[in-house]
Amino acid sequence: MVAPRRRRGFLRTYLTPKQAIPAQARLILAVGSFVFVIGVWWLAALLVQNPLFVPSPYQVVVTWWDMMVNLAFYNDVAWSAFRIVAGFVLAAAVAVPLGLLMGSFEAVRSFFNPPINAIRYMPASAFIPLLILLQGLGEDEKITIIWIGVFFQLVLMVMDIAHRVPDEMLNVAYTLGASRWTVFYKVFLPATFPEIVDALRITMGWAWTYLIVAELVAAEHGIGSFILIAERYLRADRIIAAIITIGILGLITDTLFAVAHRVAFPYVEKVRA
Amino acid sequence: MSEIEIRDVAMRFRGRHGEVTALERISLTVPDGQFACIVGPSGCGKSTLLMVAAGLITPTEGEVLVNGKPTVEPGADRGMVFQSYSLYPWLSVRRNIEFGPEIKKVPAADRRKTSSELIHLMKLDGFADAYPKVLSGGMKQRAAIARALAGDPQVLLMDEPFGALDAQTRQIMQELLTDIWQRYRKTVLFVTHDIEEAIFLGDVIYMMTSRPGRIRTTLAVDIPRPRTFDTITGPRFAELRNQVVGVIHEESLKAVESELARA
């Protein structure tokens, strides 16, 4: 039997820019990266031998279970999730329509763009002390922080998306006899939808950052306040477990957005990542 | 009866270095059922002229009349096909084609009949329910032409529709377009920079110069129809091509000279 000839050497396959690698290799590398990170962590825990500061992965899993069973950590998760959803939905409900209007009408853009662009560079977390003064320590303050963090970014992203809709797409509709209103809701809006969902997905990730910052500063419940309390008791294991929980929640929302995108917009041409 | 009359159309833009004349007093008439081609180098304003005819932009001077009516705004009587296809990616091929009839509130059964006919005619059978993303460039442009025809316009304005296609596909598309035109006999104003395409398709060719854009020569194409692939290899085709190439070469030389003179 003749051995199949290797068409390309190992280095040629793996070290050519943008060259595809076998699907199996992709999977091994993806799983391998997790194994590697956990391995390094575990090694560090063994070397340091101080569970107070560097708990092992196993210890963190045990702690996580303990947090759920004995400390009602799920309550904090629920509080955080509620704030995220409320703040994000309120921000998107204003940012998406306003962004669409700014992207399509120059008058609206000229009016809103300068202040929004300026505020965008003011970090949302810097507003926390001011908002505590104005709104107190309740839910309003947390939701407003998320709103500020998401709104000013999202509105400009949506504006760009709307602005990028090709003129010819609209012109075709006009030459088929469409009125301006028909062009708006039958061509312009659907042309922006897929990218808007992408923008929501990206800004959702940022919302988590602002929430945790707000909760770290002052909150009675929530993952952020849980982390702060854990710090006071020198429980690095709890802090790490809480951070990983946020990561997993982020991954779940991201996957939900990705699935929704695929189901709602099957017509979008896939760009290979 | 659907005639396109371009009357003294001039277009000037305010550029960084003063006023730029894109079009200078252009007048021409495309009689009912004629296939007219405008050939010119890029930047000569031929697409601008088409946009004026569509009613998408307003000229600085003059007007375009379709059936004696000035084209002040776009309308379904003037269908337009763009180089970039501009199909709606969220609609199937069939829904794309039915877009015009749908906004005109044509009953669903009639719409379907029209789109089925055009899908067959444009050789898109089997792709009625496909999204544009799966189509090749040639198929996309066939669907876009079908969409323009489905609105049953009186005139068809085509802006370098085959400019983005490879040479082989372009040839096939040109043959298909002459067949379709023989069948529907729409008045067509077709813009291209491809001389052979203009000779193959047109009854008449208007050659434009650039900066300022104006019509330099008019040439009647006396090759009989129906035109097929053999037309291109015929002696008359070569004669006409040489004639056009000569004019354009002369024009290009002049353009270079005037650029040098300005420098």
Interface residues (C-beta under 8 A of the other chain):
Chain A: P166 E168 M169 N171 V172 A173 Y174 T175 L176 G177 A178 T182 K186 V187 P190 A191 F193 F265 P266 Y267 V268 E269
Chain B: A54 G55 L56 E73 P74 G75 A76 R78 G79 M80 F82 S84 S86 Y88 P89 W90 L91 F99 G100 I103 K104 Y131 P132 K133 A144 R147 A148 G151 P153 L157
